[in-house]
């Protein structure tokens, strides 16, 4: 069993995204990290979270046409104290390709945008990412 560790998730996600920028640039995709959070201590499993984020971002890079954008955002919901990890792409609506988020421990919920897709992972106030078998994830 992998146990969660309490740590600041902001630099973890930021550095994960920054490490994928050369791959995105080689595919002529702009990859950006954005947050207003300075620090967010919580319990999470870095290996499992990184696997899910890297899989999603790399799949988007592989499927999007050149000159598309991918924005990875961390936001906090003040009313529920939940954390949202959002991955938004421009260029194509990829909602009908379920393989983009399949086979990952934490399942992102996809929502179509006019010219793209928004994938969201909710990290609940009890400091655990909502996994693919959790009903909360299906309601987002």
N, C-alpha and C positions, 0 to 999 in steps of 0.2 A: 504494500500500500504506500502511496505517495502522500506525505503529509504537507499541508499548506504551511507557509512561513509568512510571518508578518513583515512586510517591507513596503517601501515607497514604490508604487506601481508607475508613477509618472516617468521617471528616468528609464525604467525598464522598457516601457512601450515606446518611448521616444527613441532610444538607442536601437531597438529592434527595427523600427521603421527606417531610421537613418542607415542602418546596415544594408537595407534592401534598395536604397537609392541608386547605387551603381548598376544593379540589374535592371531597374526600371528605366534608367537613362539609356542603357544599351538597347532597350526596346522602344525608345522615344516616348516614354510615358513619364509624366511629372508626378512624383510621389512626395506628399507633404504631410507633416505631423502638425497638429494644432491642439492647443489646450489653454484654458485660462487657469488651470490648477497649478499651484506651485509645488504642492506636496500632497500625496494621498496615501497614508499608511493603511494597509489592509492585509488580510490573509489571502494569499493566492498561491497557485502552483506554477512557478515560472516555466517549467518544461512543458506542461500541458497548455498553458496559455500561449506560449510562443509557437508551439506546433500549430495551433488553430489560426493564429494571426498570420503566420508565415504562409500557411497553405492558402488562405483566402487571398492575401495580397499577391502572391505569386500566380495563382490562377487568374486573377484579374489582369495582371500584367501580360500573361500569355494570351488572353482572349481579346483584350481591347485593341482598337486600332491605334496607330501612332498619333501623337498629339493629344491623347486622352489624359485625364487627370485622375489621380487617386488621392483622397484626403482621409487621413486617419485622425479621428478626434477622440479625446477623452473629455467627458462632461459629467458634472454632478447634478443630480436631481435634488434640489433643496428640500422639497416637500417629503420625499421618501428616503432621502439620504442614500439612494442607489447611485452607482457609477455606471455610465454608459460608455462603451467602446464602440464607436461608429466608424465604418469604412464606406466611404461614398466614392462612386466612380462616375465619370462623365464619358460620353462617347457611345455607349450601348446599354440598353436595358437587358441585363443578363439574368433576370428573375426566373426565366424558364429553363435554366441550366442548373439543376439541383446538385450536380457533381462539384460545383464550385465550393460548396461548404460540407459535402459529405465526407465521411471518414475522419472527422475531427472530434475531439472530446467535447469541446464547447461549440455548440451550434449557434451560428449567427442567424438571426431572423432577417430575411430579405424583403424589401419593399421597393416597388418600382418607382422611378422618378421619370419626369418627362424625357430626359436625355441621359438616363443612367440608372443606377441602382444604389440603394442605401442598405447596408448590412449592419445590424445592431446586435451587440452582446450586452446584456444587462448583468451587472455585478450587484447583487442584492445587498441590503443593509446588514445582513449577517455575514457579509464579506466573502461570499462564494459566488463564482461565476455560475450562471444558470446553464446547466448542461442540456443537451439535446433531448433528454427524456423528461425534462421538467415542464409542466404545463404553463408556467409563467412565460417561458420562451415563445410559446405558440401564440400568446395573446398580444405580443408587441406589434 
